Amino acid sequence: MGFSEDPIDPATFLEDVEMRIGEIAAAEPFPEARKDVYKLTVDFGDRTLQSAAGLTDVYDRAELLGNQVVAVVNLGTVTIAGFESECLVTGVDGDDGVVHLTTERDVPLGSRVY
Protein backbone atom coordinates (compact mmCIF):
# COMPACT_ATOMS: atom_id res chain seq x y z
CA MET A 1 0.00 0.00 0.00
CA GLY A 2 1.45 3.31 -1.02
CA PHE A 3 0.50 6.74 0.22
CA SER A 4 -0.54 9.11 -2.52
CA GLU A 5 -0.51 12.55 -0.91
CA ASP A 6 2.49 14.85 -0.55
CA PRO A 7 3.72 15.53 3.00
CA ILE A 8 2.21 18.55 4.75
CA ASP A 9 3.39 20.70 7.64
CA PRO A 10 2.11 19.04 10.86
CA ALA A 11 1.63 22.40 12.57
CA THR A 12 -0.58 23.60 9.71
CA PHE A 13 -2.67 20.42 9.82
CA LEU A 14 -3.31 20.76 13.55
CA GLU A 15 -4.15 24.45 13.15
CA ASP A 16 -6.53 23.92 10.22
CA VAL A 17 -8.32 20.65 11.01
CA GLU A 18 -10.25 20.43 14.28
CA MET A 19 -11.21 16.90 15.25
CA ARG A 20 -13.22 16.24 18.41
CA ILE A 21 -14.65 13.24 20.22
CA GLY A 22 -18.43 13.03 20.16
CA GLU A 23 -21.04 10.49 21.16
CA ILE A 24 -23.81 9.38 18.83
CA ALA A 25 -27.04 10.50 20.52
CA ALA A 26 -29.42 9.62 17.65
CA ALA A 27 -29.28 7.72 14.36
CA GLU A 28 -32.20 8.09 11.97
CA PRO A 29 -32.88 6.71 8.50
CA PHE A 30 -32.29 9.08 5.60
CA PRO A 31 -34.27 7.78 2.63
CA GLU A 32 -34.08 11.14 0.79
CA ALA A 33 -30.30 10.87 0.34
CA ARG A 34 -28.88 9.43 -2.89
CA LYS A 35 -26.49 7.24 -0.91
CA ASP A 36 -27.39 4.91 1.95
CA VAL A 37 -26.55 7.05 5.00
CA TYR A 38 -27.90 7.82 8.45
CA LYS A 39 -28.83 11.20 9.91
CA LEU A 40 -26.75 11.32 13.09
CA THR A 41 -26.97 13.61 16.07
CA VAL A 42 -23.53 13.81 17.71
CA ASP A 43 -23.09 15.16 21.25
CA PHE A 44 -19.77 16.93 21.88
CA GLY A 45 -20.53 17.84 25.51
CA ASP A 46 -21.18 21.56 25.19
CA ARG A 47 -22.56 21.37 21.67
CA THR A 48 -24.57 18.99 19.47
CA LEU A 49 -24.02 18.72 15.71
CA GLN A 50 -25.69 16.77 12.92
CA SER A 51 -23.93 14.52 10.42
CA ALA A 52 -24.92 12.48 7.39
CA ALA A 53 -22.80 9.35 7.77
CA GLY A 54 -22.44 6.32 5.53
CA LEU A 55 -22.34 3.68 8.24
CA THR A 56 -25.40 1.71 7.11
CA ASP A 57 -23.49 -1.27 5.65
CA VAL A 58 -21.86 -2.22 8.95
CA TYR A 59 -24.10 -0.81 11.72
CA ASP A 60 -27.77 -0.81 12.45
CA ARG A 61 -29.02 2.30 14.16
CA ALA A 62 -29.40 0.82 17.63
CA GLU A 63 -25.78 -0.31 17.86
CA LEU A 64 -24.49 3.18 16.98
CA LEU A 65 -26.20 4.87 19.91
CA GLY A 66 -23.79 5.80 22.69
CA ASN A 67 -20.66 5.09 20.62
CA GLN A 68 -17.87 7.62 20.72
CA VAL A 69 -16.67 8.82 17.31
CA VAL A 70 -13.90 10.99 15.90
CA ALA A 71 -15.40 13.88 13.94
CA VAL A 72 -14.09 16.88 12.03
CA VAL A 73 -16.08 19.83 13.38
CA ASN A 74 -14.80 22.82 11.40
CA LEU A 75 -15.67 21.99 7.79
CA GLY A 76 -18.76 24.15 7.76
CA THR A 77 -22.25 22.98 6.89
CA VAL A 78 -23.09 20.87 3.84
CA THR A 79 -26.73 20.48 2.82
CA ILE A 80 -27.63 16.96 1.67
CA ALA A 81 -31.21 16.45 0.47
CA GLY A 82 -32.38 19.29 2.74
CA PHE A 83 -30.45 18.00 5.80
CA GLU A 84 -27.66 20.18 7.20
CA SER A 85 -24.60 18.05 7.91
CA GLU A 86 -22.46 20.06 10.34
CA CYS A 87 -19.58 17.67 11.03
CA LEU A 88 -17.80 14.77 9.36
CA VAL A 89 -17.80 11.51 11.32
CA THR A 90 -14.58 9.81 10.25
CA GLY A 91 -14.32 6.21 9.11
CA VAL A 92 -12.34 3.74 7.06
CA ASP A 93 -13.37 1.25 4.40
CA GLY A 94 -13.75 -2.19 5.94
CA ASP A 95 -14.49 -5.49 4.23
CA ASP A 96 -18.25 -5.00 4.58
CA GLY A 97 -18.54 -1.19 4.54
CA VAL A 98 -17.46 1.95 6.35
CA VAL A 99 -16.20 1.42 9.91
CA HIS A 100 -16.30 4.51 12.13
CA LEU A 101 -13.19 5.60 13.99
CA THR A 102 -13.60 5.51 17.74
CA THR A 103 -11.61 5.71 20.95
CA GLU A 104 -9.93 2.82 22.73
CA ARG A 105 -11.88 3.73 25.88
CA ASP A 106 -14.33 6.48 26.77
CA VAL A 107 -12.88 9.97 26.99
CA PRO A 108 -14.58 13.29 27.84
CA LEU A 109 -16.92 14.48 25.08
CA GLY A 110 -15.45 17.34 23.10
CA SER A 111 -11.84 16.20 23.63
CA ARG A 112 -9.60 17.44 20.83
CA VAL A 113 -7.82 14.86 18.69
CA TYR A 114 -4.10 15.48 18.09
Residue frames as a rotation matrix with the C-alpha (Angstrom) as fourth column:
MET 1
0.588 0.809 0.000 0.00
0.809 -0.588 0.000 0.00
0.000 0.000 -1.000 0.00
GLY 2
-0.572 -0.771 0.278 1.45
0.775 -0.620 -0.124 3.31
0.268 0.145 0.953 -1.02
PHE 3
0.066 0.532 -0.844 0.50
0.616 -0.688 -0.385 6.74
-0.785 -0.495 -0.373 0.22
SER 4
0.079 0.061 0.995 -0.54
0.989 -0.132 -0.071 9.11
0.127 0.989 -0.071 -2.52
GLU 5
0.916 0.332 0.223 -0.51
0.307 -0.941 0.142 12.55
0.257 -0.061 -0.964 -0.91
ASP 6
-0.002 -0.930 0.368 2.49
0.214 -0.360 -0.908 14.85
0.977 0.077 0.200 -0.55
PRO 7
-0.308 -0.171 -0.936 3.72
0.941 0.089 -0.326 15.53
0.139 -0.981 0.133 3.00
ILE 8
0.445 0.459 0.769 2.21
0.251 -0.888 0.384 18.55
0.860 0.022 -0.511 4.75
ASP 9
-0.599 -0.610 0.519 3.39
-0.273 -0.454 -0.848 20.70
0.753 -0.649 0.105 7.64
PRO 10
-0.418 0.453 -0.787 2.11
0.752 0.658 -0.020 19.04
0.509 -0.601 -0.616 10.86
ALA 11
-0.785 0.116 -0.609 1.63
0.381 -0.684 -0.622 22.40
-0.488 -0.721 0.492 12.57
THR 12
-0.795 0.508 -0.333 -0.58
-0.604 -0.610 0.513 23.60
0.058 0.609 0.791 9.71
PHE 13
-0.486 0.621 -0.615 -2.67
0.118 0.744 0.658 20.42
0.866 0.247 -0.435 9.82
LEU 14
-0.437 0.292 -0.851 -3.31
0.889 0.281 -0.360 20.76
0.134 -0.914 -0.383 13.55
GLU 15
-0.836 0.146 -0.529 -4.15
0.026 -0.952 -0.304 24.45
-0.549 -0.268 0.792 13.15
ASP 16
-0.740 0.499 -0.451 -6.53
-0.651 -0.365 0.666 23.92
0.168 0.786 0.595 10.22
VAL 17
-0.186 0.662 -0.726 -8.32
-0.141 0.713 0.687 20.65
0.972 0.230 -0.039 11.01
GLU 18
-0.555 0.084 0.828 -10.25
-0.829 -0.138 -0.542 20.43
0.069 -0.987 0.146 14.28
MET 19
-0.208 0.437 -0.875 -11.21
-0.073 0.885 0.459 16.90
0.975 0.160 -0.152 15.25
ARG 20
-0.448 0.181 0.876 -13.22
-0.885 -0.226 -0.406 16.24
0.124 -0.957 0.261 18.41
ILE 21
-0.951 0.182 -0.248 -14.65
0.219 0.967 -0.129 13.24
0.217 -0.177 -0.960 20.22
GLY 22
-0.416 0.888 0.194 -18.43
-0.891 -0.441 0.106 13.03
0.180 -0.129 0.975 20.16
GLU 23
-0.837 0.264 0.479 -21.04
0.017 0.888 -0.459 10.49
-0.547 -0.377 -0.748 21.16
ILE 24
-0.802 0.596 -0.046 -23.81
-0.037 0.027 0.999 9.38
0.597 0.802 0.000 18.83
ALA 25
-0.820 0.552 0.153 -27.04
-0.311 -0.206 -0.928 10.50
-0.481 -0.808 0.340 20.52
ALA 26
0.326 0.935 0.141 -29.42
-0.272 0.235 -0.933 9.62
-0.905 0.266 0.331 17.65
ALA 27
-0.877 -0.479 -0.031 -29.28
-0.186 0.278 0.942 7.72
-0.443 0.833 -0.333 14.36
GLU 28
0.128 0.991 -0.044 -32.20
-0.256 -0.010 -0.967 8.09
-0.958 0.134 0.252 11.97
PRO 29
-0.009 -0.069 0.998 -32.88
0.842 0.537 0.045 6.71
-0.539 0.841 0.053 8.50
PHE 30
-0.225 -0.127 -0.966 -32.29
-0.280 -0.941 0.189 9.08
-0.933 0.313 0.177 5.60
PRO 31
0.064 0.316 0.947 -34.27
0.672 0.688 -0.275 7.78
-0.738 0.653 -0.169 2.63
GLU 32
0.911 0.325 -0.254 -34.08
0.076 -0.736 -0.672 11.14
-0.405 0.593 -0.696 0.79
ALA 33
0.141 -0.947 -0.288 -30.30
-0.631 -0.310 0.711 10.87
-0.763 0.082 -0.641 0.34
ARG 34
0.511 -0.036 -0.859 -28.88
-0.811 0.312 -0.495 9.43
0.286 0.950 0.130 -2.89
LYS 35
-0.447 -0.710 -0.544 -26.49
-0.339 0.697 -0.632 7.24
0.828 -0.098 -0.552 -0.91
ASP 36
0.486 0.589 -0.646 -27.39
0.330 0.560 0.760 4.91
0.809 -0.582 0.078 1.95
VAL 37
-0.672 -0.700 0.241 -26.55
0.109 -0.416 -0.903 7.05
0.732 -0.581 0.356 5.00
TYR 38
0.059 0.625 -0.778 -27.90
0.983 0.100 0.155 7.82
0.174 -0.774 -0.609 8.45
LYS 39
0.271 0.044 0.961 -28.83
-0.141 -0.986 0.085 11.20
0.952 -0.158 -0.262 9.91
LEU 40
-0.066 -0.384 -0.921 -26.75
0.861 0.445 -0.247 11.32
0.504 -0.809 0.301 13.09
THR 41
0.775 0.110 0.622 -26.97
-0.246 -0.855 0.457 13.61
0.581 -0.508 -0.636 16.07
VAL 42
0.111 -0.853 -0.510 -23.53
0.669 0.443 -0.596 13.81
0.735 -0.275 0.620 17.71
ASP 43
0.973 0.229 0.008 -23.09
0.126 -0.560 0.819 15.16
0.192 -0.796 -0.574 21.25
PHE 44
0.103 -0.985 0.136 -19.77
0.386 -0.086 -0.919 16.93
0.917 0.147 0.371 21.88
GLY 45
-0.451 -0.232 -0.862 -20.53
0.888 -0.019 -0.460 17.84
0.090 -0.973 0.214 25.51
ASP 46
-0.495 0.226 -0.839 -21.18
0.259 -0.883 -0.391 21.56
-0.829 -0.411 0.379 25.19
ARG 47
-0.292 0.331 -0.897 -22.56
-0.847 -0.525 0.082 21.37
-0.444 0.784 0.434 21.67
THR 48
-0.013 0.347 0.938 -24.57
0.250 0.909 -0.333 18.99
-0.968 0.230 -0.098 19.47
LEU 49
-0.422 -0.169 -0.891 -24.02
-0.774 -0.443 0.451 18.72
-0.471 0.880 0.056 15.71
GLN 50
0.676 0.664 0.320 -25.69
-0.302 0.645 -0.701 16.77
-0.672 0.377 0.637 12.92
SER 51
-0.499 -0.816 -0.291 -23.93
-0.666 0.146 0.732 14.52
-0.555 0.559 -0.616 10.42
ALA 52
0.765 0.557 -0.324 -24.92
-0.637 0.573 -0.516 12.48
-0.101 0.601 0.793 7.39
ALA 53
-0.234 -0.913 0.333 -22.80
-0.868 0.351 0.351 9.35
-0.437 -0.207 -0.875 7.77
GLY 54
0.295 0.264 -0.919 -22.44
-0.799 0.595 -0.086 6.32
0.524 0.759 0.386 5.53
LEU 55
-0.668 -0.528 0.525 -22.34
-0.742 0.533 -0.407 3.68
-0.065 -0.661 -0.748 8.24
THR 56
0.254 0.959 0.130 -25.40
-0.936 0.277 -0.215 1.71
-0.242 -0.067 0.968 7.11
ASP 57
0.293 -0.175 -0.940 -23.49
-0.554 0.771 -0.316 -1.27
0.780 0.613 0.129 5.65
VAL 58
-0.549 -0.678 -0.489 -21.86
0.046 0.560 -0.827 -2.22
0.835 -0.477 -0.276 8.95
TYR 59
-0.985 0.122 -0.122 -24.10
0.106 -0.128 -0.986 -0.81
-0.136 -0.984 0.113 11.72
ASP 60
-0.061 0.979 0.197 -27.77
0.734 -0.089 0.673 -0.81
0.676 0.186 -0.713 12.45
ARG 61
0.116 0.129 0.985 -29.02
-0.149 -0.978 0.145 2.30
0.982 -0.163 -0.094 14.16
ALA 62
0.932 0.351 0.094 -29.40
-0.140 0.107 0.984 0.82
0.335 -0.930 0.149 17.63
GLU 63
0.598 -0.751 -0.281 -25.78
0.799 0.528 0.287 -0.31
-0.067 -0.396 0.916 17.86
LEU 64
-0.134 -0.634 0.761 -24.49
0.579 -0.674 -0.459 3.18
0.804 0.379 0.458 16.98
LEU 65
0.637 0.497 0.589 -26.20
-0.114 -0.695 0.710 4.87
0.763 -0.520 -0.386 19.91
GLY 66
0.958 -0.258 0.125 -23.79
-0.144 -0.054 0.988 5.80
-0.248 -0.965 -0.088 22.69
ASN 67
0.471 -0.834 0.285 -20.66
0.878 0.476 -0.058 5.09
-0.087 0.278 0.957 20.62
GLN 68
0.387 -0.467 -0.795 -17.87
-0.045 -0.871 0.490 7.62
-0.921 -0.154 -0.358 20.72
VAL 69
0.651 -0.150 0.744 -16.67
0.757 0.201 -0.622 8.82
-0.057 0.968 0.244 17.31
VAL 70
-0.428 -0.777 -0.462 -13.90
0.508 -0.629 0.588 10.99
-0.747 0.017 0.664 15.90
ALA 71
0.506 0.686 0.523 -15.40
0.845 -0.271 -0.462 13.88
-0.175 0.676 -0.716 13.94
VAL 72
-0.750 -0.597 0.285 -14.09
0.651 -0.742 0.160 16.88
0.116 0.306 0.945 12.03
VAL 73
0.067 0.841 -0.536 -16.08
0.909 -0.273 -0.315 19.83
-0.411 -0.466 -0.783 13.38
ASN 74
0.013 -0.103 -0.995 -14.80
0.019 -0.994 0.104 22.82
-1.000 -0.021 -0.010 11.40
LEU 75
-0.746 -0.244 0.620 -15.67
0.573 0.242 0.783 21.99
-0.341 0.939 -0.041 7.79
GLY 76
-0.772 0.576 -0.268 -18.76
-0.621 -0.774 0.123 24.15
-0.136 0.261 0.956 7.76
THR 77
-0.109 0.851 0.513 -22.25
-0.239 0.478 -0.845 22.98
-0.965 -0.215 0.151 6.89
VAL 78
-0.953 -0.074 -0.295 -23.09
-0.304 0.257 0.917 20.87
0.008 0.964 -0.267 3.84
THR 79
-0.092 0.986 0.140 -26.73
-0.782 0.015 -0.623 20.48
-0.616 -0.167 0.770 2.82
ILE 80
-0.977 -0.161 -0.140 -27.63
-0.211 0.821 0.531 16.96
0.029 0.548 -0.836 1.67
ALA 81
-0.517 0.849 -0.112 -31.21
0.479 0.395 0.784 16.45
0.710 0.351 -0.611 0.47
GLY 82
0.306 0.680 0.666 -32.38
-0.097 -0.673 0.733 19.29
0.947 -0.289 -0.140 2.74
PHE 83
0.886 -0.083 -0.457 -30.45
0.458 0.323 0.828 18.00
0.079 -0.943 0.324 5.80
GLU 84
0.645 -0.678 0.352 -27.66
-0.567 -0.733 -0.375 20.18
0.512 0.042 -0.858 7.20
SER 85
0.706 -0.534 -0.464 -24.60
0.634 0.770 0.078 18.05
0.316 -0.349 0.882 7.91
GLU 86
0.902 -0.236 0.362 -22.46
-0.336 -0.910 0.243 20.06
0.272 -0.341 -0.900 10.34
CYS 87
0.134 -0.895 0.425 -19.58
-0.830 0.134 0.542 17.67
-0.542 -0.425 -0.725 11.03
LEU 88
0.296 -0.148 -0.944 -17.80
-0.706 0.631 -0.321 14.77
0.643 0.762 0.082 9.36
VAL 89
0.641 -0.080 0.764 -17.80
-0.540 0.660 0.522 11.51
-0.546 -0.747 0.380 11.32
THR 90
-0.110 -0.816 -0.568 -14.58
-0.994 0.095 0.055 9.81
0.009 0.571 -0.821 10.25
GLY 91
0.671 0.304 0.676 -14.32
-0.333 0.939 -0.091 6.21
-0.662 -0.164 0.731 9.11
VAL 92
-0.527 -0.805 -0.271 -12.34
-0.709 0.242 0.662 3.74
-0.468 0.541 -0.699 7.06
ASP 93
0.266 0.568 -0.779 -13.37
-0.880 0.473 0.045 1.25
0.394 0.673 0.626 4.40
GLY 94
-0.304 -0.267 0.914 -13.75
-0.659 0.752 0.001 -2.19
-0.688 -0.602 -0.405 5.94
ASP 95
-0.972 -0.113 0.206 -14.49
0.040 0.785 0.618 -5.49
-0.231 0.609 -0.759 4.23
ASP 96
-0.391 0.900 0.193 -18.25
0.921 0.383 0.076 -5.00
-0.005 0.208 -0.978 4.58
GLY 97
0.561 0.594 0.576 -18.54
0.614 -0.766 0.192 -1.19
0.555 0.246 -0.795 4.54
VAL 98
-0.027 -0.549 0.835 -17.46
-0.214 -0.813 -0.541 1.95
0.977 -0.193 -0.095 6.35
VAL 99
0.249 -0.015 -0.968 -16.20
0.875 0.433 0.218 1.42
0.416 -0.901 0.121 9.91
HIS 100
0.799 0.079 0.596 -16.30
-0.063 -0.975 0.213 4.51
0.598 -0.207 -0.774 12.13
LEU 101
-0.331 -0.938 -0.104 -13.19
0.244 0.021 -0.969 5.60
0.912 -0.346 0.222 13.99
THR 102
0.787 0.611 0.079 -13.60
0.012 -0.143 0.990 5.51
0.616 -0.778 -0.120 17.74
THR 103
0.138 -0.724 0.676 -11.61
-0.912 -0.358 -0.198 5.71
0.385 -0.589 -0.710 20.95
GLU 104
-0.556 -0.441 -0.705 -9.93
-0.124 0.883 -0.454 2.82
0.822 -0.164 -0.545 22.73
ARG 105
-0.439 0.494 -0.751 -11.88
0.898 0.264 -0.351 3.73
0.025 -0.829 -0.559 25.88
ASP 106
0.584 0.767 0.265 -14.33
0.747 -0.636 0.195 6.48
0.318 0.084 -0.944 26.77
VAL 107
-0.689 -0.712 -0.136 -12.88
0.722 -0.656 -0.221 9.97
0.069 -0.250 0.966 26.99
PRO 108
-0.300 0.606 -0.737 -14.58
0.314 -0.667 -0.676 13.29
-0.901 -0.434 0.010 27.84
LEU 109
0.399 0.537 0.743 -16.92
0.897 -0.061 -0.438 14.48
-0.190 0.841 -0.507 25.08
GLY 110
1.000 -0.002 0.011 -15.45
0.001 -0.947 -0.322 17.34
0.011 0.322 -0.947 23.10
SER 111
0.359 -0.932 0.043 -11.84
0.130 0.095 0.987 16.20
-0.924 -0.349 0.155 23.63
ARG 112
0.608 -0.240 -0.757 -9.60
-0.756 -0.467 -0.459 17.44
-0.243 0.851 -0.465 20.83
VAL 113
0.832 -0.339 0.438 -7.82
0.416 0.905 -0.089 14.86
-0.366 0.257 0.894 18.69
TYR 114
0.524 -0.748 -0.407 -4.10
-0.750 -0.632 0.196 15.48
-0.404 0.202 -0.892 18.09
